[in-house]
Amino acid sequence: MPKPIRHNNHVLETESNKFFSNQVPNEWIIDKPEHDYGIDYNVNIAIDNEVTGLSFSVQLKSKIQDKHPDFATITLKHSTLSLYNTMLAPVLLVAYIQEEKEAYWYWYNDLNIDLATQQKTFKIKIPKTNKLSQISWSTVVKYVQDIFSIKTLVDGIRFLEYNEISNSELLAWRYYYSGDYENAILYFKNLLRENPQNIAILEGLSQSQYQAFNYKEALFNINKAIELSGKHNLNLTKACILAEDGIQNGIKGKIIEARDIFKQFIDSGQSQAGYHYNYANTLSKLGHYEEAINHYQKCLKIDPNFATAWKNLGQVYWDIQEHEKELECYNKALVINPKLPQALFSKGVTLSRIYNQHEEALTLMLEALKYEEEMLHSYPYGYFGIAYAYEKLNKLRDSLIWINKGLDLYPEDIYYLNFKSNLLIEHWKENEWLKEEAIRFFKFRLELENDFKSLYALMIIRDLDDEQEILSLLKKHTTLLKETSLDTLKKCGIKLKEHIIFLLHCNKYQDFRKDYSIHRYLDHLISELFVISAEFWEILDLIFATSFSSAVFEYYKNKNSNIIAQKILEGLMLSPNAITELIPDADYRQEEAISLMSHIYLGFPTIIVREFGAQFGIITGALGLEKPSEADSLPQPWYDDLCEKILLTTNNKLKLLRED
């Protein structure tokens, strides 16, 4: 019976694996990944039989022969090289040639390959002078230390002598290299109790605290390391901490300080990609967009495979609203690293907010969270982006879930609060299940910040008809109608339910009133025959607030600037009703009544015309609209109707003229 024949490829693979394993120091640990994802081995460096935490990965290719006398060639996929680009540990590329009984090596990190291209495979030449059988493993250790030092910004790593440090220190670094920063912090702190002036430990502790978002402690320890060592390079870590703290917590002074440190490194002639990248990050956060673009481009000229730099450059283009360039940058980042969460998410936000491609956008954002759920800790408006896309797809329950997640973390954030307010007020009528949620939320927001729009929403959702209850709520939550009674409002023909729209833009109206006090009209009304009551001013204020808010509301609803003047004029036509409260109930002699009627008939229209001009000018100016001529905006028929109503209302109080 014939025996199974083993294919030559398997023989070659076994031979190359044995050759590599025989070259590696016996105490080093060689692990083979469970799945083949472009890495054949992970090699953990051990010294004196203690695992250091330092490691490197290996891609091993084998060939029967290679015709080139000076180099061996291997071919790698773009996706494989993209993976290498994201790894902390360096990757050793090894080509085994069976006929030569030798393998040749080269560090991927030393190659200059532009992964931003769409090229699917890359042919790599490995010089045959780099014989694996002659490699210096002590040099490998130093190389790995240098890479770890560069990528983590801990300068002390490259100088560590692992055969001279304690097991506790080895364990601390092992936790640090593996990204277990909480445990690393515990061990580094214990080590500092024994040796409080160990610079490398202070660096490691500071970087661990920085990675764990403990910025204050991180800054304290890096400052201590700088003070003890005097090493200028440690300022890079300090600048990174300052920048991240400033960006995350909105502390402009720290961003400025970080920017100045990064600039010092660049000005000193140390032109590394990371320096330009960090400097550009601070510039963009300070609003210096053109300068930021310049330094991102310098960074990418040095290292075109810097995926995060492409992503951040895209963010600057978002800020200056050049969205085509923005998407180009995200796409380049994703060619280099298809799983870069920040690029996936940012692209999704732009597709949703700018291009209305909500389905694709949502897919990208949710995919990003699969790779790095914690990303939202450093991207506070991520929940907003997802909620927005869900709402646009009319998936309101999902939208509400995500906006509530944002509010759980940022309960007083105005963007989240306003988003939820708008969602609820827009959809509660057609979704009964939203009604209770809306009432609960608007009560919360009213208590949180005395939000006028929430008060309006509560009244509308509850369909509040009781004028006394409406008046009580307005007295409690606004500065209007503090002195006014319901009887006075009825006497003046004011139905509060028809005026609560003023709450929608009450903040804008209050700002307007600060510059244009309602009491500036006093000279047009003051008379020896009566004292102007506080209730009159409050009723007039309510009418003016309603006309103002109605105009703004209708503009935002229709985006039609012509509606502004029309709505102001409609609202102001009710202002003569306040005359009923202006003229006190009294028995006037005929000459007094005539004097009063004349005084009010001449003065009151002037007040209303002035108020129209002020409201119209402020609203159009705030909205950036061109102001039409007053001749077109203030029609004579309207003015005639106003004067007639003023005359009739005044006469109704004074009984001078027959009503027919």
C-alpha positions as CSV (number, residue, x, y, z in Angstrom):
1,M,0.0,0.0,0.0
2,P,1.6,3.3,-1.0
3,K,2.4,5.8,1.7
4,P,1.1,9.3,1.6
5,I,3.5,11.7,-0.1
6,R,4.2,14.9,1.7
7,H,4.1,18.0,-0.6
8,N,7.4,19.8,-1.0
9,N,5.8,23.1,0.2
10,H,5.2,21.5,3.6
11,V,8.8,20.2,3.7
12,L,10.1,23.7,2.8
13,E,7.9,25.4,5.5
14,T,9.1,22.9,8.1
15,E,12.7,23.4,7.1
16,S,12.5,27.2,7.2
17,N,10.7,27.1,10.6
18,K,13.4,24.9,12.1
19,F,16.1,27.1,10.7
20,F,14.6,30.2,12.2
21,S,13.9,28.6,15.6
22,N,17.5,27.3,15.8
23,Q,18.9,30.9,15.4
24,V,16.8,32.5,18.2
25,P,18.4,32.4,21.7
26,N,17.1,29.4,23.6
27,E,15.7,31.4,26.5
28,W,13.6,33.6,24.2
29,I,10.0,32.5,23.8
30,I,8.6,31.9,20.3
31,D,4.8,31.9,20.0
32,K,3.0,31.1,16.9
33,P,-0.3,33.0,16.5
34,E,-3.4,30.9,16.4
35,H,-4.6,32.5,13.2
36,D,-2.5,33.5,10.2
37,Y,-3.0,37.2,9.8
38,G,0.4,38.1,8.3
39,I,2.5,37.2,11.4
40,D,4.2,33.9,11.7
41,Y,5.8,34.3,15.1
42,N,5.8,36.6,18.1
43,V,9.1,36.5,19.8
44,N,9.3,37.5,23.5
45,I,12.7,38.7,24.6
46,A,14.0,37.1,27.8
47,I,17.1,38.0,29.8
48,D,18.4,35.8,32.5
49,N,15.4,33.6,32.0
50,E,13.0,36.5,32.8
51,V,10.6,37.7,30.1
52,T,11.2,41.5,29.7
53,G,7.9,42.4,28.0
54,L,9.9,43.5,24.9
55,S,8.9,41.6,21.8
56,F,9.0,41.6,18.0
57,S,7.0,39.8,15.4
58,V,8.3,37.8,12.4
59,Q,7.1,37.3,8.9
60,L,8.9,34.2,7.5
61,K,8.8,33.5,3.8
62,S,10.6,30.5,2.2
63,K,11.8,29.8,-1.3
64,I,13.7,27.0,-3.0
65,Q,16.0,29.4,-4.7
66,D,16.5,33.1,-5.4
67,K,18.4,34.1,-8.6
68,H,19.5,37.5,-7.3
69,P,23.0,37.4,-6.0
70,D,22.7,40.5,-3.7
71,F,19.2,40.3,-2.4
72,A,16.2,37.9,-1.7
73,T,12.7,39.0,-2.7
74,I,9.5,38.5,-0.9
75,T,6.0,39.7,-1.8
76,L,3.6,41.0,0.8
77,K,0.0,42.2,0.6
78,H,-1.0,45.7,1.3
79,S,-3.3,44.6,4.1
80,T,-0.4,42.8,5.7
81,L,1.8,45.9,5.7
82,S,-1.1,48.0,7.0
83,L,-1.3,45.6,10.0
84,Y,2.5,46.1,10.6
85,N,2.0,49.8,10.6
86,T,-0.4,49.7,13.6
87,M,1.7,47.5,15.8
88,L,3.9,48.6,18.7
89,A,6.3,45.7,18.3
90,P,8.6,46.0,15.2
91,V,8.3,43.3,12.5
92,L,11.3,41.3,11.3
93,L,11.0,40.2,7.7
94,V,12.8,36.9,7.0
95,A,13.4,35.1,3.7
96,Y,14.7,31.5,3.8
97,I,16.3,30.2,0.7
98,Q,16.5,26.4,0.7
99,E,19.3,26.0,-1.8
100,E,21.5,28.4,0.1
101,K,20.6,26.9,3.6
102,E,20.4,30.5,4.8
103,A,17.8,33.1,5.8
104,Y,18.0,36.8,5.3
105,W,16.4,39.5,7.5
106,Y,15.3,43.1,7.4
107,W,13.2,45.3,9.7
108,Y,9.9,46.4,8.2
109,N,10.1,49.6,10.3
110,D,13.2,50.6,8.2
111,L,11.5,50.2,4.9
112,N,10.1,53.3,3.1
113,I,6.9,52.1,1.6
114,D,4.0,54.4,0.8
115,L,0.8,52.6,1.9
116,A,-1.4,55.4,0.9
117,T,-1.5,54.1,-2.7
118,Q,-4.0,51.6,-3.9
119,Q,-1.3,49.1,-4.8
120,K,-2.4,45.6,-3.7
121,T,1.1,43.9,-3.2
122,F,4.6,45.0,-2.7
123,K,7.9,43.3,-3.6
124,I,10.5,43.8,-0.9
125,K,14.2,43.3,-1.4
126,I,16.1,41.9,1.6
127,P,19.9,42.3,1.3
128,K,21.9,39.0,1.5
129,T,24.5,40.7,3.7
130,N,21.9,40.4,6.5
131,K,22.4,36.7,7.2
132,L,20.1,35.4,10.0
133,S,22.9,33.0,11.0
134,Q,25.1,36.0,11.8
135,I,22.6,38.3,13.4
136,S,23.6,40.0,16.7
137,W,20.7,39.3,19.0
138,S,22.0,41.9,21.5
139,T,21.6,44.4,18.7
140,V,18.1,43.1,18.1
141,V,17.3,43.9,21.8
142,K,18.6,47.4,21.5
143,Y,16.7,47.9,18.2
144,V,13.4,46.7,19.8
145,Q,14.1,49.0,22.8
146,D,14.6,52.0,20.5
147,I,11.3,51.3,18.6
148,F,9.4,50.9,21.9
149,S,11.0,54.1,23.1
150,I,10.1,56.1,19.9
151,K,6.6,54.8,19.7
152,T,5.8,55.3,23.4
153,L,7.8,58.5,23.9
154,V,9.6,57.0,26.9
155,D,13.2,57.9,26.3
156,G,14.4,55.8,29.2
157,I,13.3,52.5,27.6
158,R,16.3,52.5,25.2
159,F,18.7,52.7,28.1
160,L,17.2,50.0,30.3
161,E,19.6,47.2,31.2
162,Y,17.3,44.3,31.7
163,N,19.9,42.1,33.3
164,E,20.3,44.7,36.0
165,I,16.7,45.5,37.0
166,S,14.5,43.7,39.5
167,N,11.7,41.3,38.8
168,S,9.2,44.0,40.0
169,E,10.6,46.4,37.5
170,L,10.4,43.8,34.7
171,L,6.8,43.2,35.6
172,A,6.0,46.9,35.6
173,W,7.4,47.3,32.1
174,R,5.7,44.1,30.9
175,Y,2.3,45.5,32.0
176,Y,3.2,48.8,30.3
177,Y,4.2,47.2,27.0
178,S,1.0,45.1,27.0
179,G,-1.2,48.2,27.5
180,D,-2.3,47.2,31.0
181,Y,-1.7,50.7,32.3
182,E,-3.6,50.4,35.6
183,N,-1.4,47.5,36.7
184,A,1.7,49.3,35.4
185,I,0.8,52.4,37.5
186,L,0.6,50.2,40.6
187,Y,4.0,48.6,40.1
188,F,5.7,51.9,39.0
189,K,4.4,53.6,42.1
190,N,5.7,50.8,44.4
191,L,9.1,51.0,42.7
192,L,9.3,54.8,43.2
193,R,8.8,54.3,46.9
194,E,12.1,52.4,46.9
195,N,13.8,54.7,44.4
196,P,12.0,58.0,44.0
197,Q,14.6,59.4,41.7
198,N,14.5,56.7,39.0
199,I,14.0,58.7,35.8
200,A,12.9,55.7,33.7
201,I,10.3,54.7,36.3
202,L,9.0,58.3,36.5
203,E,8.7,58.3,32.7
204,G,6.9,55.0,32.7
205,L,4.5,56.1,35.4
206,S,3.8,59.4,33.7
207,Q,3.1,57.7,30.4
208,S,0.9,55.1,32.0
209,Q,-1.1,57.8,33.8
210,Y,-1.4,59.8,30.5
211,Q,-2.7,56.7,28.7
212,A,-5.2,56.2,31.6
213,F,-6.4,59.8,31.2
214,N,-5.0,60.8,34.6
215,Y,-3.5,64.0,33.2
216,K,-2.8,65.9,36.4
217,E,-0.8,63.0,38.0
218,A,1.0,62.4,34.6
219,L,2.1,66.0,34.4
220,F,3.3,66.0,38.0
221,N,5.5,63.0,37.4
222,I,7.0,64.1,34.1
223,N,7.8,67.4,35.6
224,K,9.6,65.6,38.4
225,A,11.5,63.5,35.8
226,I,12.5,66.7,33.9
227,E,13.7,68.4,37.0
228,L,15.8,65.4,38.1
229,S,17.3,64.6,34.7
230,G,17.4,67.9,32.9
231,K,16.8,65.9,29.7
232,H,15.2,68.0,27.0
233,N,13.6,65.0,25.3
234,L,11.3,64.5,28.2
235,N,9.5,67.7,27.3
236,L,7.9,65.8,24.4
237,T,6.0,63.7,26.9
238,K,5.1,66.7,28.8
239,A,3.8,68.5,25.7
240,C,1.7,65.4,24.8
241,I,0.1,65.4,28.2
242,L,-0.6,69.1,28.1
243,A,-2.1,68.9,24.6
244,E,-4.3,66.0,25.4
245,D,-5.5,67.5,28.7
246,G,-6.1,70.8,27.1
247,I,-8.0,69.3,24.1
248,Q,-10.1,66.9,26.2
249,N,-11.0,69.4,28.9
250,G,-11.0,72.7,26.9
251,I,-8.0,74.3,28.7
252,K,-6.6,76.6,26.1
253,G,-3.6,77.6,28.1
254,K,-2.3,74.0,28.2
255,I,-2.7,73.7,24.4
256,I,-0.7,76.9,23.9
257,E,2.0,75.6,26.2
258,A,2.1,72.3,24.4
259,R,2.3,74.0,21.0
260,D,5.3,76.1,22.1
261,I,7.2,73.0,23.3
262,F,6.6,71.1,20.0
263,K,7.7,74.2,18.1
264,Q,10.9,74.3,20.0
265,F,11.8,70.8,18.9
266,I,11.0,71.7,15.2
267,D,12.9,74.9,15.4
268,S,15.9,73.0,16.8
269,G,16.2,71.1,13.5
270,Q,14.8,67.8,14.8
271,S,12.5,67.2,11.8
272,Q,10.7,64.0,12.8
273,A,7.2,63.1,11.6
274,G,5.9,63.0,15.2
275,Y,7.0,66.5,16.0
276,H,5.2,68.0,13.0
277,Y,2.1,65.8,13.8
278,N,1.9,66.9,17.5
279,Y,2.5,70.5,16.6
280,A,-0.2,70.4,13.9
281,N,-2.6,68.9,16.4
282,T,-2.2,71.9,18.8
283,L,-2.4,74.4,15.9
284,S,-5.7,73.0,14.7
285,K,-7.2,73.1,18.1
286,L,-6.2,76.7,18.4
287,G,-7.9,77.5,15.1
288,H,-4.6,78.1,13.1
289,Y,-5.9,75.9,10.3
290,E,-3.6,76.8,7.4
291,E,-0.5,76.4,9.6
292,A,-1.8,73.1,10.9
293,I,-2.4,71.9,7.3
294,N,1.2,72.8,6.5
295,H,2.7,70.8,9.3
296,Y,0.4,67.8,8.7
297,Q,1.7,67.8,5.2
298,K,5.3,68.0,6.4
299,C,4.6,65.1,8.7
300,L,3.2,63.0,5.9
301,K,6.0,63.8,3.5
302,I,8.4,62.3,6.1
303,D,6.0,59.4,6.9
304,P,3.3,58.9,4.3
305,N,2.0,55.9,6.2
306,F,1.0,57.9,9.3
307,A,-2.7,57.0,9.2
308,T,-3.7,59.1,12.2
309,A,-2.1,62.2,10.6
310,W,-4.2,61.7,7.5
311,K,-7.2,61.4,9.7
312,N,-6.4,64.6,11.6
313,L,-5.7,66.5,8.4
314,G,-9.1,65.5,7.3
315,Q,-10.5,66.9,10.5
316,V,-9.0,70.3,9.7
317,Y,-10.6,70.2,6.3
318,W,-13.9,69.6,8.1
319,D,-13.3,72.7,10.3
320,I,-12.7,74.9,7.2
321,Q,-15.6,73.2,5.3
322,E,-13.5,71.7,2.5
323,H,-15.3,68.4,2.6
324,E,-14.1,66.7,-0.6
325,K,-10.5,67.1,0.6
326,E,-11.6,65.9,4.1
327,L,-13.0,62.7,2.6
328,E,-9.8,62.2,0.5
329,C,-7.8,62.3,3.8
330,Y,-10.0,59.8,5.6
331,N,-9.9,57.5,2.6
332,K,-6.0,57.6,2.6
333,A,-6.0,56.9,6.3
334,L,-8.3,53.9,5.7
335,V,-6.1,52.6,2.8
336,I,-3.2,52.5,5.2
337,N,-5.3,51.1,8.2
338,P,-8.7,49.9,7.2
339,K,-9.6,49.5,10.8
340,L,-8.6,52.9,12.1
341,P,-11.7,53.7,14.3
342,Q,-11.3,57.5,14.3
343,A,-11.1,57.7,10.5
344,L,-14.1,55.3,10.1
345,F,-16.1,57.4,12.5
346,S,-15.2,60.8,11.2
347,K,-15.9,59.7,7.6
348,G,-19.3,58.5,8.8
349,V,-20.1,61.8,10.5
350,T,-19.3,63.7,7.4
351,L,-21.3,61.4,5.1
352,S,-24.3,61.8,7.4
353,R,-24.1,65.5,8.3
354,I,-22.8,66.9,4.9
355,Y,-23.9,64.4,2.2
356,N,-27.0,62.9,3.8
357,Q,-25.7,59.4,3.3
358,H,-27.1,58.2,6.6
359,E,-27.2,54.5,6.0
360,E,-23.5,54.2,4.9
361,A,-22.5,56.7,7.6
362,L,-24.2,54.6,10.4
363,T,-22.5,51.5,9.2
364,L,-19.1,53.2,9.4
365,M,-19.6,54.6,12.8
366,L,-20.9,51.4,14.3
367,E,-18.0,49.5,12.7
368,A,-15.6,52.0,14.3
369,L,-17.0,51.2,17.7
370,K,-16.4,47.4,17.1
371,Y,-12.7,48.1,16.9
372,E,-12.5,50.6,19.7
373,E,-15.6,51.2,21.9
374,E,-13.6,53.4,24.3
375,M,-13.0,55.8,21.4
376,L,-16.1,57.7,22.5
377,H,-14.4,58.7,25.8
378,S,-12.1,61.0,23.7
379,Y,-14.8,61.9,21.2
380,P,-17.6,63.3,23.3
381,Y,-19.9,64.1,20.4
382,G,-19.7,60.6,19.0
383,Y,-23.1,59.7,20.5
384,F,-24.5,62.8,18.9
385,G,-23.3,61.6,15.4
386,I,-24.9,58.2,15.8
387,A,-28.1,59.6,17.2
388,Y,-28.3,62.1,14.3
389,A,-28.0,59.4,11.7
390,Y,-30.6,57.2,13.3
391,E,-33.1,60.1,13.5
392,K,-32.6,60.9,9.9
393,L,-33.4,57.3,9.1
394,N,-36.5,57.7,11.3
395,K,-35.3,55.1,13.7
396,L,-36.3,57.2,16.7
397,R,-35.9,54.6,19.4
398,D,-32.3,54.0,18.4
399,S,-31.7,57.7,18.1
400,L,-33.1,58.2,21.6
401,I,-30.9,55.4,23.0
402,W,-27.8,57.0,21.7
403,I,-28.6,60.5,22.7
404,N,-29.4,59.2,26.2
405,K,-26.0,57.6,26.3
406,G,-24.5,60.9,25.6
407,L,-26.5,62.6,28.2
408,D,-25.6,60.0,30.8
409,L,-22.0,61.2,30.4
410,Y,-22.6,64.8,29.6
411,P,-26.0,65.7,31.3
412,E,-25.6,69.4,30.9
413,D,-24.1,69.5,27.4
414,I,-26.2,72.0,25.4
415,Y,-25.8,70.1,22.1
416,Y,-27.2,66.9,23.6
417,L,-29.9,68.7,25.5
418,N,-31.0,70.6,22.4
419,F,-30.9,67.5,20.1
420,K,-33.2,65.6,22.5
421,S,-35.5,68.6,22.9
422,N,-35.8,69.0,19.1
423,L,-36.3,65.2,18.6
424,L,-39.1,65.1,21.2
425,I,-40.9,68.2,20.2
426,E,-40.9,67.2,16.6
427,H,-42.0,63.6,17.0
428,W,-44.1,63.3,20.1
429,K,-47.5,63.8,18.3
430,E,-47.0,60.9,15.9
431,N,-45.4,58.6,18.5
432,E,-47.5,58.1,21.6
433,W,-44.7,56.3,23.4
434,L,-42.6,59.5,23.1
435,K,-45.2,61.7,24.9
436,E,-44.3,60.5,28.5
437,E,-40.6,60.6,27.7
438,A,-41.0,64.2,26.4
439,I,-42.9,65.4,29.5
440,R,-40.3,63.8,31.8
441,F,-37.4,65.2,29.9
442,F,-38.8,68.8,29.6
443,K,-39.6,68.8,33.3
444,F,-36.0,67.8,34.0
445,R,-34.5,70.4,31.7
446,L,-36.8,73.1,33.1
447,E,-35.5,72.3,36.6
448,L,-31.9,72.0,35.3
449,E,-31.6,75.4,33.6
450,N,-35.0,77.1,33.6
451,D,-35.1,76.5,29.9
452,F,-37.9,78.5,28.3
453,K,-38.3,76.2,25.3
454,S,-38.9,73.3,27.7
455,L,-41.6,75.3,29.4
456,Y,-43.2,76.0,26.1
457,A,-43.0,72.3,25.1
458,L,-44.6,71.2,28.4
459,M,-47.5,73.6,27.9
460,I,-48.0,72.4,24.3
461,I,-47.7,68.7,25.1
462,R,-50.1,69.0,28.0
463,D,-52.4,71.1,25.9
464,L,-52.7,73.6,28.8
465,D,-55.8,75.7,28.6
466,D,-56.1,77.1,32.2
467,E,-55.0,80.7,31.9
468,Q,-54.3,81.0,35.6
469,E,-52.0,78.0,35.5
470,I,-50.2,79.4,32.5
471,L,-49.8,82.7,34.2
472,S,-48.5,81.0,37.4
473,L,-45.9,79.1,35.3
474,L,-44.8,82.3,33.5
475,K,-44.5,84.2,36.7
476,K,-42.4,81.3,38.2
477,H,-40.0,80.8,35.2
478,T,-39.8,84.2,33.4
479,T,-39.3,87.8,34.3
480,L,-42.5,88.8,32.5
481,L,-45.9,89.4,34.2
482,K,-44.5,89.4,37.7
483,E,-47.0,92.2,38.8
484,T,-49.8,91.4,36.3
485,S,-53.1,89.7,37.3
486,L,-55.3,87.5,35.2
487,D,-58.1,90.1,35.6
488,T,-55.9,92.7,34.0
489,L,-55.0,90.4,31.1
490,K,-58.6,89.7,30.5
491,K,-59.5,93.4,30.7
492,C,-56.9,94.0,27.9
493,G,-58.1,91.1,25.8
494,I,-54.9,89.1,26.2
495,K,-55.2,85.3,26.0
496,L,-52.0,83.9,27.4
497,K,-52.2,80.6,25.4
498,E,-51.9,82.7,22.2
499,H,-48.7,84.3,23.5
500,I,-46.6,81.4,24.8
501,I,-44.7,81.2,21.5
502,F,-42.6,84.0,23.0
503,L,-40.9,81.4,25.1
504,L,-39.2,79.8,22.0
505,H,-36.9,82.7,21.5
506,C,-37.2,84.4,24.9
507,N,-33.4,84.4,25.4
508,K,-32.8,86.3,22.2
509,Y,-35.6,88.7,23.1
510,Q,-34.1,89.3,26.5
511,D,-30.7,90.1,24.9
512,F,-32.5,92.5,22.6
513,R,-34.3,94.2,25.4
514,K,-31.0,94.8,27.3
515,D,-29.9,97.1,24.4
516,Y,-33.4,98.5,23.7
517,S,-35.0,98.9,27.1
518,I,-38.8,99.1,26.9
519,H,-38.7,102.1,29.2
520,R,-37.0,104.2,26.5
521,Y,-40.6,104.8,25.3
522,L,-41.5,106.6,28.6
523,D,-41.1,110.1,27.1
524,H,-43.8,109.3,24.5
525,L,-46.3,108.3,27.3
526,I,-45.6,110.2,30.4
527,S,-48.4,112.5,31.5
528,E,-49.4,114.6,34.5
529,L,-52.8,113.1,34.3
530,F,-51.9,109.5,35.2
531,V,-49.1,107.2,36.6
532,I,-48.0,104.4,34.3
533,S,-48.4,101.1,36.1
534,A,-46.0,98.2,36.1
535,E,-48.7,96.0,34.7
536,F,-48.9,98.2,31.5
537,W,-45.2,97.8,30.9
538,E,-45.5,94.0,31.4
539,I,-48.4,93.6,29.0
540,L,-46.6,95.7,26.4
541,D,-43.5,93.6,27.0
542,L,-45.4,90.4,26.5
543,I,-46.9,91.7,23.2
544,F,-43.5,92.8,22.0
545,A,-41.9,89.5,23.0
546,T,-44.5,87.6,21.1
547,S,-44.0,89.6,17.9
548,F,-40.3,89.2,18.1
549,S,-40.4,85.4,18.7
550,S,-43.0,84.8,16.1
551,A,-40.9,86.5,13.5
552,V,-37.8,84.4,14.3
553,F,-39.9,81.2,14.6
554,E,-41.5,81.7,11.2
555,Y,-38.1,82.6,9.6
556,Y,-36.4,79.4,10.8
557,K,-39.5,77.4,9.8
558,N,-39.7,78.7,6.2
559,K,-36.3,80.4,5.7
560,N,-38.2,83.3,4.1
561,S,-36.8,86.7,5.1
562,N,-40.0,88.4,3.9
563,I,-42.0,86.8,6.7
564,I,-40.0,88.6,9.4
565,A,-41.5,92.1,8.8
566,Q,-45.0,90.5,8.3
567,K,-44.9,88.6,11.6
568,I,-43.6,91.6,13.6
569,L,-46.4,93.8,12.1
570,E,-49.0,91.2,12.9
571,G,-47.8,90.9,16.5
572,L,-47.5,94.6,17.1
573,M,-51.1,95.2,15.9
574,L,-52.2,93.8,19.3
575,S,-50.2,96.5,21.2
576,P,-53.1,99.0,21.5
577,N,-54.8,96.5,23.8
578,A,-52.3,97.6,26.5
579,I,-53.8,101.1,26.4
580,T,-56.7,99.7,28.4
581,E,-54.2,99.3,31.3
582,L,-52.3,102.5,30.5
583,I,-55.3,104.8,31.2
584,P,-56.4,104.4,34.8
585,D,-60.1,104.1,35.6
586,A,-61.2,107.6,36.6
587,D,-63.7,110.3,36.0
588,Y,-61.9,112.8,33.7
589,R,-63.1,116.2,32.8
590,Q,-63.7,116.6,29.1
591,E,-60.7,118.8,28.6
592,E,-58.5,116.2,30.4
593,A,-60.0,113.4,28.3
594,I,-59.3,115.3,25.1
595,S,-55.7,116.0,26.3
596,L,-55.2,112.4,27.1
597,M,-56.6,111.1,23.8
598,S,-54.5,113.5,21.9
599,H,-51.4,112.6,23.9
600,I,-51.8,108.9,23.4
601,Y,-52.9,109.1,19.7
602,L,-49.7,111.1,18.9
603,G,-47.3,109.2,21.1
604,F,-48.3,105.6,21.0
605,P,-47.9,105.0,17.2
606,T,-44.4,106.4,17.5
607,I,-43.6,103.8,20.1
608,I,-44.8,101.0,17.9
609,V,-43.0,102.3,14.8
610,R,-39.8,102.6,16.8
611,E,-40.2,99.1,18.2
612,F,-40.8,97.7,14.7
613,G,-37.6,99.3,13.5
614,A,-35.6,98.0,16.4
615,Q,-37.0,94.4,16.2
616,F,-36.7,94.2,12.4
617,G,-33.1,95.6,12.4
618,I,-31.9,93.3,15.2
619,I,-33.5,90.1,13.8
620,T,-32.3,90.6,10.2
621,G,-28.8,91.7,11.4
622,A,-28.5,88.6,13.7
623,L,-29.6,86.3,10.8
624,G,-27.2,88.1,8.4
625,L,-30.1,89.1,6.1
626,E,-30.3,92.2,3.9
627,K,-32.6,94.8,5.4
628,P,-35.3,96.0,3.0
629,S,-36.3,99.7,3.0
630,E,-38.8,100.6,5.7
631,A,-41.2,102.0,3.0
632,D,-41.7,98.4,1.8
633,S,-41.7,96.9,5.3
634,L,-44.1,99.3,7.0
635,P,-47.1,99.7,4.7
636,Q,-49.3,102.7,5.0
637,P,-52.5,100.6,5.4
638,W,-51.0,98.8,8.4
639,Y,-50.1,102.2,10.0
640,D,-53.6,103.5,9.3
641,D,-55.2,100.4,10.9
642,L,-52.9,100.8,13.9
643,C,-53.8,104.4,14.5
644,E,-57.5,103.6,14.1
645,K,-57.2,100.8,16.7
646,I,-55.3,103.1,19.1
647,L,-58.1,105.7,18.7
648,L,-60.9,103.2,19.3
649,T,-59.2,101.6,22.4
650,T,-58.5,105.0,23.9
651,N,-62.0,106.2,23.2
652,N,-63.3,103.0,24.8
653,K,-61.7,104.1,28.0
654,L,-62.4,107.9,27.8
655,K,-65.9,107.8,26.1
656,L,-65.3,111.0,24.2
657,L,-66.5,110.0,20.8
658,R,-69.6,108.1,19.8
659,E,-68.6,104.6,18.7
660,D,-70.6,104.8,15.5
